[in-house]
Amino acid sequence: MLRQFIEWLESGEKTEEELLELCLRRIREREPEVRAWVEVRAQEGSGKGPLRGIPFGAKDVFETAGLATEYGSPLYAGRKGSRDAALVKDLRGRGAVLIGKTQTTAFAYFDPAPTRNPRDGRRTPGGSSSGSAAAVAAGMVPFALGTQTQGSVLRPASYCGIVGFKPTHGLLSLEGVLPFAPALDTAGLFTETAADMRLLWERMGFAVSGTGVARLSAPAALDGLDPEVESGFRAAIRRLDTENVDLPPGFAELQRVVDVINDYEGARTHEQRWREHGARIGLKLAQLVERGLKIPAGEYTAAKGRLGEIKRQMSNVFRQAGVILTPAATGPAPRGLESTGDPRMNRAWTVLGGPAISVPLPVSTGLPLGLQLTAEWGHDAVALGAAVRVEAALGA
């Protein structure tokens, strides 16, 4: 969709106004069932750069001047942002048109948003970037902004059958974005295809070439997968002719490391809000704050130290393995809206901090599934190049 929009504009076949109306019409058609948006009110791009005239949505944890910035919580209903977050400002400076704010789970945790999965309205789109994933999957915008602290970009992309990209931690600015756990928080992006994602990344000013062709590797065994994911994943890696990779013993410890860092930092981020409002901040978030405040500083420091050791182990693994492939979620989107799904397939890669991207797996029938590609810290162009190659080879 993004490439098509750019080609239309550059050829003169469609105008910026026609593309905006195309998106608004799609929103009018599908929003009553999908419920992806908090507010739709197009803002003008502030520049004439490489994304001129391209509409996008921003997750409602990004500050946006004059637009709803409610953090997915009724406690902040009606709140308007006073400025644009740095990433929103940058995109608008490149000519992109902010079309509105997309739904998020409350404070970007696990208390669900009202958004439905566009592929099956009885199921969750995932979270916490619920609305951004759903808006792109429903064809409402060619790209959207999300954030990830555990699996909040990659999992919704998998559930909705689109591409989600979590760049290297810290590469995209989080200035003006509601924090959760700063050691984990990462801005991310959604597009329809991996080719669109690489094009977007390039037009955001990042390098996408000159990295060579990366080796593709996959673990020989993975636990906790639904049968359809296990089957789809194994079929994909056979088609891609991947090599086996042995993850170091410390890799399994990362789930516990994430728990400690996420709960310790998240509790302190939201402590004052919890003391003021209690469970009204969201039952699941309130439980996290209570749990996280009990974690001693020494345990948190030890977890950060152990993370540093495992990162060094994984750096050696990536040098041999290239790009590591795993499923992007344990299964397809769960039925119902009470849960946003299980992030365990993403959590370890998030805390490692390197780039990770989810692309759709081929499915003949049934719900979307995602394939997750991960690379070494800072090797974002490598991950994107591999994702484009995998997408073309699988023909999902």
C-alpha positions in Angstrom: 0.0 0.0 0.0 2.8 2.4 0.8 4.7 1.8 -2.4 1.5 2.1 -4.4 0.7 5.5 -2.7 4.2 6.8 -3.4 4.0 5.6 -7.1 0.6 7.3 -7.5 1.9 10.6 -6.2 5.2 10.5 -8.1 3.4 9.7 -11.4 0.7 12.2 -10.9 -2.0 9.6 -11.1 -3.4 10.6 -7.8 -3.1 13.8 -5.7 -2.4 14.1 -2.0 -6.0 15.0 -1.4 -7.3 11.9 -3.3 -5.0 9.6 -1.2 -6.2 11.2 2.0 -9.9 10.8 1.0 -9.1 7.1 0.0 -7.9 6.5 3.6 -10.8 8.4 5.2 -13.3 6.5 3.1 -11.8 3.2 4.2 -12.0 4.3 7.8 -15.7 5.2 7.4 -16.3 1.8 5.9 -14.5 -0.3 8.5 -14.2 1.7 11.7 -17.6 0.7 13.1 -16.6 -2.9 13.2 -12.8 -2.6 13.8 -12.7 0.4 16.3 -9.1 1.2 15.6 -9.2 4.9 16.2 -9.5 7.3 19.2 -9.7 10.3 17.0 -9.6 10.9 13.2 -8.7 14.4 12.2 -6.1 14.8 9.5 -3.2 17.2 10.3 -1.2 18.8 7.5 2.3 17.7 6.9 4.8 20.3 7.9 7.2 19.6 5.1 7.6 18.5 1.5 10.0 15.7 2.0 10.2 12.1 0.9 6.9 11.1 2.6 5.0 14.0 1.2 1.2 13.3 1.3 1.4 9.9 2.9 -1.2 9.4 5.6 -0.3 7.6 8.9 -1.7 6.9 12.3 0.0 7.2 15.7 -0.6 5.1 18.8 -2.3 7.0 21.5 0.8 7.1 23.8 2.5 9.6 21.4 1.9 13.2 22.3 0.2 15.0 19.4 -0.5 18.7 19.3 -4.3 19.3 19.5 -5.2 15.7 19.0 -6.4 13.2 21.6 -3.6 11.9 23.8 -5.5 9.7 26.3 -3.2 6.7 26.8 -6.0 4.3 26.4 -7.5 5.2 29.8 -10.9 6.8 30.7 -8.9 8.7 33.4 -7.6 10.8 30.6 -10.7 11.0 28.3 -10.8 14.2 26.5 -7.1 15.1 27.0 -5.4 16.8 24.1 -1.7 16.8 23.5 0.2 20.1 23.6 3.0 19.2 21.2 4.1 16.5 18.8 6.4 13.7 20.0 9.8 13.8 18.3 9.0 10.9 16.0 5.7 12.4 14.9 7.3 15.7 14.3 10.0 14.1 12.2 7.5 12.2 10.0 5.4 15.3 9.5 8.6 17.2 8.7 9.2 14.7 5.9 5.7 15.5 4.6 3.7 12.6 6.1 0.1 13.4 7.1 -1.0 12.4 10.6 -4.5 11.3 10.1 -5.3 10.5 13.7 -4.7 8.6 16.9 -5.0 4.8 17.2 -6.3 2.8 20.1 -3.8 1.4 22.8 -4.4 -0.8 25.7 -4.5 1.2 29.0 -1.1 2.8 29.5 0.3 0.3 26.9 -0.1 -2.6 29.3 -2.4 -5.6 29.1 -5.8 -4.1 30.0 -7.4 -4.3 26.5 -8.5 -1.6 24.1 -11.9 -1.9 22.3 -10.2 -2.7 18.9 -11.2 -5.9 17.0 -9.0 -8.0 14.7 -9.9 -7.0 11.1 -9.4 -10.6 10.0 -11.9 -11.9 12.5 -13.9 -9.4 14.7 -14.4 -12.0 17.4 -10.7 -12.0 18.2 -8.1 -9.7 19.6 -5.8 -7.8 17.3 -3.1 -8.1 20.0 -1.7 -5.3 22.1 -0.6 -2.9 23.2 -0.4 -1.3 19.7 -3.9 -2.6 19.0 -5.3 0.2 16.9 -2.2 0.8 14.8 -1.9 -2.9 13.7 -5.7 -3.1 13.0 -5.7 0.2 11.0 -2.9 -1.0 8.7 -4.4 -4.5 8.4 -7.8 -3.0 7.5 -6.2 -0.8 4.8 -7.0 2.4 6.6 -3.5 3.8 6.4 -0.3 2.7 4.7 1.7 2.9 7.9 1.3 3.5 11.6 3.4 4.1 14.7 3.4 1.7 17.7 5.6 1.0 20.7 6.9 -2.3 22.1 8.0 -3.1 25.7 7.5 -6.9 25.5 5.8 -7.8 22.2 3.5 -4.9 21.5 4.5 -4.5 17.8 5.5 -7.9 16.7 2.6 -9.8 18.2 -0.2 -7.6 16.8 1.5 -7.7 13.4 1.4 -11.5 13.5 -2.2 -11.6 14.7 -3.4 -9.2 12.0 -1.4 -10.6 9.1 0.9 -7.6 8.4 4.5 -6.5 9.0 5.7 -5.0 12.3 9.2 -3.7 12.9 10.9 -3.1 16.2 14.1 -1.3 15.4 17.2 -1.4 17.6 16.4 0.0 21.0 17.0 3.7 21.2 17.3 4.2 17.4 13.9 6.0 17.1 13.3 8.8 19.6 10.8 8.2 22.4 10.8 11.9 23.4 7.1 12.8 23.9 6.0 9.1 24.3 4.4 7.9 27.5 7.1 5.7 29.2 6.6 2.3 30.7 9.9 0.5 31.2 12.6 2.7 29.6 15.2 -0.1 29.4 12.7 -2.0 27.1 10.5 0.7 25.5 11.0 0.9 21.7 9.1 2.8 19.0 8.0 0.6 16.2 6.3 0.7 12.8 3.5 -1.2 10.9 3.2 -1.6 7.2 1.4 -4.0 4.9 4.5 -5.7 3.5 8.2 -6.0 4.3 9.0 -4.2 1.0 6.9 -1.3 2.2 8.7 -1.4 5.5 12.1 -1.1 3.9 10.9 1.7 1.7 9.5 3.5 4.7 12.7 3.1 6.6 14.7 4.5 3.7 12.4 7.5 3.4 12.8 8.1 7.2 16.5 8.6 6.4 18.0 5.3 7.4 20.4 3.1 5.3 18.9 0.0 3.7 21.6 -1.2 1.4 25.2 -2.3 1.3 24.8 -5.0 3.9 25.1 -8.1 1.8 22.9 -11.2 2.0 22.6 -12.5 5.6 22.6 -16.1 6.5 19.3 -17.4 7.8 19.2 -19.6 10.9 16.5 -21.1 13.1 16.5 -23.1 16.5 16.0 -26.8 16.1 13.4 -26.9 18.9 11.0 -24.4 20.4 8.5 -24.9 23.2 5.0 -23.7 23.8 3.8 -23.4 20.2 0.3 -24.1 19.0 0.3 -27.0 16.4 -0.6 -24.7 13.4 2.3 -22.4 14.3 4.7 -25.2 14.7 3.7 -26.7 11.4 3.7 -23.4 9.5 7.1 -22.4 11.0 8.8 -25.7 10.1 7.4 -25.6 6.6 8.7 -22.1 6.2 12.2 -22.8 7.3 12.4 -25.8 5.1 11.5 -23.6 2.1 14.0 -21.0 3.2 16.8 -23.6 3.6 17.8 -22.3 7.0 20.7 -23.5 9.1 20.3 -24.7 12.7 21.4 -22.4 15.5 22.0 -23.4 19.1 20.9 -20.7 21.5 23.2 -20.4 24.6 22.0 -21.7 28.0 21.5 -18.1 29.2 18.9 -17.4 26.6 16.2 -19.2 28.6 17.0 -16.9 31.5 15.9 -13.8 29.5 12.2 -14.5 30.3 12.9 -14.0 34.0 15.2 -11.0 33.2 12.4 -9.3 31.3 9.9 -9.9 34.2 12.2 -8.2 36.7 13.1 -5.2 34.5 9.6 -4.7 33.2 7.9 -5.0 36.6 10.5 -3.0 38.5 10.6 -0.1 36.0 6.9 -0.2 35.1 5.9 -0.1 38.7 8.0 3.0 39.4 6.8 4.7 36.2 3.1 4.3 37.2 3.5 4.3 41.0 2.1 7.8 41.6 -0.8 7.2 39.2 -1.6 4.0 41.0 -1.5 5.7 44.4 -3.9 8.3 43.2 -6.3 6.1 41.2 -5.8 2.5 42.4 -7.3 -0.2 40.1 -8.9 2.5 37.9 -5.6 2.7 36.0 -6.4 -0.9 34.9 -6.7 -4.0 36.9 -3.7 -5.7 35.3 -1.5 -2.6 35.5 -2.5 -2.1 39.2 -1.4 -5.7 39.9 1.9 -5.0 38.1 2.6 -1.9 40.2 1.9 -3.8 43.5 4.1 -6.7 42.3 6.9 -4.5 41.0 7.2 -2.2 44.0 8.2 -5.3 46.0 11.2 -6.1 43.8 14.4 -5.0 45.7 16.8 -2.7 43.9 19.5 -5.4 44.2 17.4 -7.9 42.3 16.8 -5.4 39.5 20.6 -4.5 39.4 21.4 -8.2 39.2 19.0 -8.8 36.4 20.6 -5.9 34.4 24.0 -7.4 35.0 22.9 -10.8 33.9 21.4 -9.3 30.8 24.8 -7.8 29.9 26.4 -11.2 30.1 23.7 -12.9 27.9 24.0 -10.0 25.3 27.7 -10.9 24.9 26.8 -14.5 24.4 24.2 -13.7 21.8 26.5 -11.3 20.0 28.7 -14.3 19.3 25.7 -16.4 18.2 24.6 -13.7 15.7 28.0 -13.5 14.2 27.7 -17.1 13.2 23.9 -17.3 12.6 23.2 -14.1 10.8 19.5 -13.6 11.1 17.6 -15.8 13.5 14.1 -16.9 12.6 11.4 -17.9 15.2 7.6 -17.7 15.2 6.3 -14.2 16.1 3.6 -15.5 18.4 2.7 -18.8 20.1 -0.5 -19.1 18.0 -3.0 -17.2 16.0 -5.0 -14.4 17.6 -7.0 -15.7 20.6 -10.7 -15.6 20.5 -12.3 -12.9 22.6 -11.2 -9.4 23.7 -10.3 -10.1 27.3 -6.7 -11.0 26.5 -4.2 -9.4 24.0 -2.3 -12.7 23.7 1.0 -14.1 24.9 4.3 -12.1 24.2 6.7 -14.9 25.2 8.0 -15.3 21.6 9.1 -11.6 21.5 10.2 -10.8 25.1 13.7 -12.2 24.9 14.5 -10.4 21.6 13.1 -7.1 23.0 15.3 -7.1 26.1 18.3 -8.0 23.9 17.6 -4.7 22.1 18.4 -5.6 18.5 16.1 -5.3 15.5 13.1 -7.7 15.1 10.5 -7.8 12.4 7.4 -10.0 11.9 6.3 -11.0 8.4 3.2 -13.1 7.6 3.6 -16.8 7.2 1.8 -18.5 4.3 -1.5 -19.9 5.4 -4.0 -21.6 3.0 -6.9 -21.3 5.4 -7.5 -19.9 8.9 -6.0 -17.0 10.7 -2.8 -15.1 10.1 0.5 -16.3 11.6 3.8 -14.5 11.8 7.5 -15.3 11.3 9.9 -13.2 13.4 13.4 -12.3 12.1 15.9 -11.0 14.6 19.4 -9.6 14.1 22.3 -8.2 16.1 22.1 -4.8 17.8 22.3 -2.0 15.2 21.9 -4.3 12.2 18.5 -3.0 11.2 19.2 -2.9 7.5 20.3 -6.6 7.7 17.0 -7.5 9.3 14.9 -5.5 6.8 16.8 -7.0 3.8 16.3 -10.5 5.1 12.6 -9.8 5.7 12.1 -8.6 2.1 14.0 -11.7 0.8 11.9 -14.0 3.1 8.6 -12.4 2.1 9.4 -12.9 -1.6 10.5 -16.5 -1.1 7.5 -17.5 0.9 5.0 -15.5 -1.2 2.7 -15.2 1.8 
